[in-house]
Structure formats: C-alpha cells, structure tokens
Amino acid sequence: MTTAAPPLLETRGLAKHFKVGGKTARKTLHAVDDADLVIRDNEIVALVGESGSGKSTLARLLARVYRPTTGEILYQGRSLAGMRTRKQTMAYRSDVPMVFQDPFSSLNPAFRVSHGILRGLKLHRPELSRAARRAEAERVVEAVGLTPAGEVLDRFPYELSGGQRQRVGFAQALAYKPKLILADEPVSMLDVSIRVGLLNVMAALRTEQRVSILYITHDLASARYLSDRLLVMYAGHIVESGPTEEVLADPQHPYTQLLLSAAPDPRTPVTVDATADPGEPPLVIDPGAGCRFRGRCPVAIDRCATETPLLHELAPAHSAACHVAALAAEQGVR
C-alpha cells in the first residue's frame, strides 16, 4: 500500500493578529483567521478578494515575513515551526520566493538589472561559479520573455517598462529554482494591454519549469484565465474554495456572488445586484463571533450573528463558509 505524497504547501488554522493603538492598546486587528489552504505540485491557485481582505498578509505568512499568531504552515508535509536554523530558512525561501505588486520593491534603481539576480544567485546558490551565475541569469531572463538577455541584464530598471520590470521580478524568483512562487497582485499596476503577456509568462513557468504559483488578485477575469483552483477571502476568512470554473459558474457564498455581479461574465446569469451592496468590508478589530459578511449579506439569518461559519464541503472539492449555503446543501437545494 502506497501513501499519497503530502501537498506542496498546506496551512491549518492559520491566523495573524496585530495589536493596534500603541504599546498599551488592548484592541486586536484580526488580519487572517482560521485559514486552511492547500497548494499542490504544478498547480496555480488564485486567492481573490477586495482590498483589505487579508490576502497580502496571508502571503507574507507563507513567505515567513510574518510569524503566525496561531496555526501552522506545512511545507512538503513538514511544519515550518521546526525550521530554526538560518540554512533551513534560506532553503525554504529559495523554494518559496515572493514577487511583489510593485516591481521597484525588488529592484534597486542604483544598480543594473543583473545586480539583483546575480546577488540572489550568490546567496541562494553558492555552488555556482561567477560564469555559471551569469549564464543562469541569462537563462531566467529569457525564460520570462526578455530578449536579448545580455542587453536586458546590463540595463538599469528605469530603462525598462513596467511590464518588463515585473518580468524581471519573476526572473529573480526563478533563479532560485523555486517550487512555489507567491505572486502578490503582480499585474495590478500594469496597463490592461500588457497584463495578458505576464499572465502567459506565469502559465509558461508552470508548464515549462513545473513551478506552482499562488496568484493573489482582486481581478476575477485574470483568476479565471490563469488558475486551476480559486480561494475567495473576505475580512480575514477564506469563505469559498474550489475548482475555478466551478466556483465562478456556481458560486455558493453570497460574497463570491457579489464579486461576480461587480464584474459579470456574460456567459453566466447574475444572481446578486451589485448596486444593492450596502457597504464596505467591516473593520476586523476585535470582530467577535458570527459571519463577518452578515452586514452586507442579503440572505443572512439569525445564526449568522452568533456563530462563525466554517468551510463546509457542498460538492466534491467545492466548499463555502456559509450557514445558508450549508443548509441548502443539506436540503438538496443548490
């Protein structure tokens, strides 16, 4: 009997809370709460939600920029809590690098493009000779569609377009031979006309380099175009998850329905009127029990005010954290 391989990355009950209001403050901001997610080998997962929903905080937890308040992160079946040495931390960050929303976050304008890539190679792959580092830098630059590679490496960041700078960000991550790239809103600062090119780069990295990607975005159209599975986040909670096409064709959580109504797909019927949305996402400072979407939800029931809904599987691989959707599934109504 063979045992199935563990997921590439998994979280269990992951939470991150911040104290607000100074050293003596007693209030707590719940940026992420009870986040359970799975990312498998050679898979693209999209994490979507409004600004302030906790997407970037979750990404920084996975990148080990933040330490969890509670819960755990497992990488290839092993808890990151057991990674205590600098060598272990460096190995993980080589395997799971991050690409930021603003390409200038990872590019030093005082140095040529080659500087960041070669410096990263020297730090994360010290076995490479100087010549091998240059050859590897040219390889990863070509892999993200920037040619001729030698000329691109010798330019300064200001000599590149926004799309080219973002591709360099992916080249820097690719240089570490990663298994998973955390891409935090990588196309949101780019012109619409060049976004598809970068989405195609990410798709090619998965196909040609066998790299998994967590694609963080507020754009459902690009999530549909790129991802295999979709995670929907609201006010620190993951409220729906499942295969991308299934979630978008048959959304079960009212918040997912609201997102779709704001940017509808002409192929599917709209079930929620976006113009009827009563407000902005709630403050998540000491939120208490209950569904955090209930103040905006058109179908909320009494239970929503007193009991926080957990992800409940409504169909194979399709889950939602909604009391109303769970009751409908139990009654055979979808």
C-alpha positions as CSV (number, residue, x, y, z in Angstrom):
1,M,0.0,0.0,0.0
2,T,1.5,3.4,-1.1
3,T,1.0,6.6,0.9
4,A,-0.1,9.7,-1.0
5,A,2.6,12.4,-1.2
6,P,1.7,15.4,1.1
7,P,0.7,18.7,-0.6
8,L,3.5,21.1,-1.5
9,L,2.2,23.7,0.9
10,E,-0.6,23.5,3.5
11,T,-1.9,25.7,6.3
12,R,-4.1,24.6,9.2
13,G,-6.0,27.1,11.3
14,L,-3.5,29.9,10.3
15,A,-4.1,33.2,11.9
16,K,-2.3,36.6,12.2
17,H,-3.4,39.3,14.7
18,F,-1.9,42.7,15.3
19,K,-2.2,44.9,18.3
20,V,-3.4,48.4,17.4
21,G,-3.3,51.7,19.1
22,G,0.1,51.6,20.8
23,K,2.0,49.5,23.3
24,T,-0.7,49.7,25.9
25,A,-3.6,49.0,23.5
26,R,-5.9,46.1,24.1
27,K,-7.5,46.1,20.7
28,T,-6.6,43.4,18.2
29,L,-6.8,43.5,14.4
30,H,-7.7,40.1,13.0
31,A,-5.9,40.2,9.6
32,V,-6.1,36.5,9.0
33,D,-8.2,33.9,10.9
34,D,-8.5,30.1,10.6
35,A,-7.1,30.0,7.1
36,D,-6.9,26.4,5.7
37,L,-5.5,26.1,2.2
38,V,-3.6,23.5,0.1
39,I,-1.3,24.1,-2.8
40,R,-0.2,21.0,-4.8
41,D,2.8,20.4,-7.1
42,N,2.5,22.1,-10.5
43,E,-0.7,23.9,-9.7
44,I,-1.8,27.6,-9.9
45,V,-4.1,28.7,-7.1
46,A,-5.8,32.1,-7.2
47,L,-6.5,34.0,-4.0
48,V,-9.1,36.7,-4.6
49,G,-10.9,39.3,-2.6
50,E,-11.3,43.1,-2.0
51,S,-8.5,45.3,-0.7
52,G,-8.1,44.8,3.0
53,S,-9.4,41.2,2.9
54,G,-6.1,39.8,4.2
55,K,-4.7,38.4,1.0
56,S,-1.2,40.0,1.3
57,T,-1.0,39.3,5.0
58,L,-1.6,35.6,4.2
59,A,1.1,35.7,1.5
60,R,3.6,37.2,3.9
61,L,2.8,34.5,6.4
62,L,3.6,31.9,3.8
63,A,6.8,33.8,2.9
64,R,7.8,33.9,6.6
65,V,7.9,37.6,6.6
66,Y,5.3,37.4,9.5
67,R,5.1,34.7,12.1
68,P,1.6,33.2,12.7
69,T,-0.3,34.1,15.8
70,T,-1.8,30.6,15.8
71,G,-2.0,27.7,13.4
72,E,0.8,26.1,11.3
73,I,2.2,26.0,7.9
74,L,3.4,22.7,6.4
75,Y,5.8,22.6,3.5
76,Q,6.1,19.2,1.9
77,G,4.5,17.7,5.0
78,R,6.9,19.3,7.5
79,S,5.9,22.1,9.8
80,L,7.8,25.4,9.3
81,A,7.8,25.8,13.1
82,G,10.6,23.2,13.1
83,M,12.8,25.2,10.7
84,R,15.0,27.1,13.2
85,T,18.4,27.4,11.5
86,R,19.4,30.0,9.0
87,K,20.2,27.3,6.5
88,Q,16.7,25.8,6.7
89,T,15.2,29.3,6.4
90,M,17.3,30.1,3.3
91,A,16.4,26.8,1.7
92,Y,12.7,27.4,2.3
93,R,12.9,31.0,0.9
94,S,14.7,29.6,-2.2
95,D,11.9,27.2,-2.7
96,V,9.1,29.7,-2.0
97,P,10.1,33.2,-3.1
98,M,7.7,36.1,-3.5
99,V,7.0,38.5,-6.4
100,F,5.6,41.9,-5.2
101,Q,3.0,44.1,-6.6
102,D,5.4,47.0,-7.2
103,P,8.4,45.8,-9.3
104,F,10.6,48.5,-7.8
105,S,10.2,46.7,-4.5
106,S,12.7,44.1,-5.7
107,L,14.8,46.3,-8.0
108,N,17.5,48.7,-6.8
109,P,17.4,51.7,-9.1
110,A,21.1,52.4,-8.5
111,F,22.2,49.1,-10.0
112,R,21.8,47.3,-13.3
113,V,19.2,44.6,-13.6
114,S,21.9,41.9,-13.4
115,H,22.8,43.0,-9.8
116,G,19.7,41.7,-8.1
117,I,19.7,38.4,-9.9
118,L,23.4,37.7,-9.5
119,R,23.3,38.7,-5.9
120,G,20.4,36.3,-5.2
121,L,22.2,33.5,-7.0
122,K,25.4,34.1,-5.0
123,L,23.3,34.0,-1.8
124,H,21.0,31.1,-2.5
125,R,23.1,29.0,-4.9
126,P,26.7,29.5,-3.7
127,E,27.9,26.4,-5.6
128,L,27.7,28.3,-8.9
129,S,30.9,29.9,-10.3
130,R,30.8,33.5,-11.4
131,A,30.5,32.5,-15.1
132,A,27.7,30.0,-14.2
133,R,25.8,32.7,-12.3
134,R,25.9,35.0,-15.4
135,A,24.7,32.1,-17.6
136,E,21.9,31.3,-15.2
137,A,20.9,34.9,-15.1
138,E,20.6,35.0,-18.8
139,R,18.6,31.8,-18.8
140,V,16.0,33.0,-16.4
141,V,15.7,36.4,-18.1
142,E,15.0,34.5,-21.4
143,A,12.5,32.2,-19.6
144,V,10.3,35.2,-18.8
145,G,10.4,36.5,-22.3
146,L,13.0,39.2,-22.1
147,T,15.5,39.2,-25.0
148,P,18.3,39.7,-25.8
149,A,19.0,38.6,-22.3
150,G,22.5,40.1,-22.1
151,E,21.3,43.5,-23.1
152,V,18.4,43.4,-20.6
153,L,20.7,42.4,-17.7
154,D,23.0,45.4,-18.5
155,R,20.2,47.9,-18.3
156,F,19.0,50.0,-15.3
157,P,15.5,49.5,-14.1
158,Y,14.4,52.9,-15.3
159,E,15.2,51.9,-18.8
160,L,12.6,49.1,-18.7
161,S,8.8,49.4,-19.0
162,G,6.6,48.4,-16.1
163,G,5.8,45.1,-17.7
164,Q,9.5,44.4,-18.3
165,R,10.4,45.2,-14.7
166,Q,7.7,42.8,-13.4
167,R,9.1,40.1,-15.6
168,V,12.5,40.7,-14.0
169,G,10.8,40.1,-10.7
170,F,9.7,36.7,-11.8
171,A,13.2,36.1,-13.3
172,Q,14.7,36.8,-9.9
173,A,12.4,34.3,-8.2
174,L,13.0,31.7,-11.0
175,A,16.8,32.0,-10.4
176,Y,16.4,30.2,-7.1
177,K,14.9,27.1,-8.7
178,P,11.6,27.6,-6.8
179,K,8.9,25.1,-6.3
180,L,6.2,27.7,-5.5
181,I,6.1,31.4,-6.3
182,L,3.9,33.7,-4.2
183,A,2.8,36.4,-6.7
184,D,1.1,39.3,-4.9
185,E,-1.0,41.3,-7.3
186,P,1.7,41.1,-10.0
187,V,-0.4,42.6,-12.8
188,S,-2.5,45.3,-10.9
189,M,0.0,48.1,-11.7
190,L,0.3,47.2,-15.4
191,D,-1.7,48.5,-18.4
192,V,-4.5,46.3,-19.4
193,S,-2.9,45.8,-22.8
194,I,0.2,44.1,-21.3
195,R,-1.4,42.1,-18.4
196,V,-2.1,39.1,-20.6
197,G,1.5,38.8,-21.5
198,L,2.6,38.5,-17.9
199,L,-0.3,36.0,-17.2
200,N,1.1,33.9,-20.1
201,V,4.5,34.1,-18.5
202,M,3.2,32.6,-15.3
203,A,1.3,29.9,-17.2
204,A,4.5,29.1,-19.1
205,L,6.5,28.9,-15.8
206,R,4.1,26.3,-14.6
207,T,4.2,24.3,-17.9
208,E,7.9,24.6,-18.7
209,Q,9.5,25.0,-15.2
210,R,6.9,23.0,-13.3
211,V,6.5,25.8,-10.7
212,S,3.4,26.1,-8.6
213,I,2.0,29.7,-8.2
214,L,-0.2,31.3,-5.6
215,Y,-1.7,34.2,-7.7
216,I,-3.1,36.9,-5.4
217,T,-5.5,39.3,-7.2
218,H,-8.8,41.2,-7.0
219,D,-9.5,40.5,-10.7
220,L,-11.7,37.5,-11.2
221,A,-11.2,37.6,-15.0
222,S,-7.4,37.0,-14.7
223,A,-8.1,34.4,-12.0
224,R,-10.4,32.6,-14.4
225,Y,-7.8,32.8,-17.2
226,L,-4.8,31.5,-15.2
227,S,-5.8,29.4,-12.2
228,D,-6.8,25.8,-11.6
229,R,-8.4,26.5,-8.2
230,L,-9.9,29.6,-6.6
231,L,-9.8,30.7,-3.0
232,V,-12.1,33.6,-2.0
233,M,-11.1,35.7,1.0
234,Y,-13.2,38.2,3.0
235,A,-12.3,40.1,6.2
236,G,-9.5,37.6,7.1
237,H,-11.5,34.4,6.4
238,I,-11.4,32.1,3.4
239,V,-15.1,31.9,2.6
240,E,-15.1,29.7,-0.6
241,S,-12.8,27.4,-2.4
242,G,-12.9,25.0,-5.3
243,P,-12.1,24.5,-9.0
244,T,-12.0,27.9,-10.6
245,E,-14.6,27.2,-13.3
246,E,-17.0,25.5,-10.9
247,V,-16.8,28.3,-8.3
248,L,-17.4,31.0,-10.9
249,A,-20.1,29.1,-12.6
250,D,-21.9,28.2,-9.4
251,P,-20.8,30.4,-6.5
252,Q,-22.2,29.4,-3.2
253,H,-21.1,32.2,-0.8
254,P,-23.0,35.5,-1.2
255,Y,-19.7,37.4,-1.2
256,T,-18.5,35.4,-4.2
257,Q,-21.8,36.2,-5.9
258,L,-21.3,39.9,-5.1
259,L,-17.8,39.9,-6.6
260,L,-19.1,38.2,-9.7
261,S,-22.0,40.7,-10.0
262,A,-19.5,43.6,-9.9
263,A,-17.6,42.1,-12.9
264,P,-20.1,39.7,-14.5
265,D,-19.3,37.0,-17.0
266,P,-21.6,37.4,-20.0
267,R,-21.8,33.6,-20.1
268,T,-23.4,33.2,-16.7
269,P,-26.5,34.7,-15.0
270,V,-26.1,37.3,-12.4
271,T,-27.8,36.3,-9.1
272,V,-26.9,39.4,-6.9
273,D,-27.4,43.0,-7.8
274,A,-24.1,44.8,-7.1
275,T,-25.8,48.2,-6.9
276,A,-27.6,46.9,-3.8
277,D,-24.4,46.3,-1.9
278,P,-24.9,48.1,1.4
279,G,-21.3,49.0,2.3
280,E,-17.7,48.4,2.6
281,P,-15.9,45.4,4.3
282,P,-16.1,45.5,8.1
283,L,-13.4,46.6,10.4
284,V,-11.7,43.5,11.7
285,I,-10.7,44.9,15.1
286,D,-12.0,42.6,17.8
287,P,-14.7,41.3,15.4
288,G,-16.2,38.7,17.8
289,A,-18.3,35.7,16.7
290,G,-20.5,35.5,13.7
291,C,-20.2,35.8,10.0
292,R,-18.2,38.9,9.0
293,F,-20.2,39.3,5.8
294,R,-23.6,39.4,7.6
295,G,-23.9,43.2,7.5
296,R,-23.8,43.1,3.7
297,C,-25.4,39.8,3.1
298,P,-28.9,39.7,1.5
299,V,-29.7,36.3,2.9
300,A,-28.3,36.4,6.5
301,I,-30.1,34.5,9.2
302,D,-30.1,34.8,13.0
303,R,-27.4,32.1,13.3
304,C,-25.0,34.3,11.2
305,A,-24.8,36.8,14.0
306,T,-23.7,34.4,16.7
307,E,-21.8,31.6,15.0
308,T,-18.8,31.9,12.7
309,P,-19.3,29.7,9.7
310,L,-16.6,27.2,8.8
311,L,-15.7,25.9,5.4
312,H,-18.2,23.1,4.6
313,E,-17.9,20.9,1.5
314,L,-21.0,21.4,-0.6
315,A,-19.9,19.4,-3.6
316,P,-16.7,17.4,-4.3
317,A,-13.7,19.8,-3.8
318,H,-16.1,22.8,-3.6
319,S,-16.5,24.4,-0.1
320,A,-18.1,27.5,1.3
321,A,-18.2,29.1,4.8
322,C,-21.9,30.0,4.8
323,H,-24.7,28.8,7.1
324,V,-27.3,29.4,4.4
325,A,-25.5,27.6,1.7
326,A,-24.8,24.6,4.1
327,L,-28.5,24.4,5.0
328,A,-29.5,24.5,1.3
329,A,-27.0,21.7,0.5
330,E,-28.4,19.6,3.3
331,Q,-31.9,20.0,1.9
332,G,-30.6,19.2,-1.6
333,V,-31.1,22.7,-3.0
334,R,-28.3,24.5,-4.9
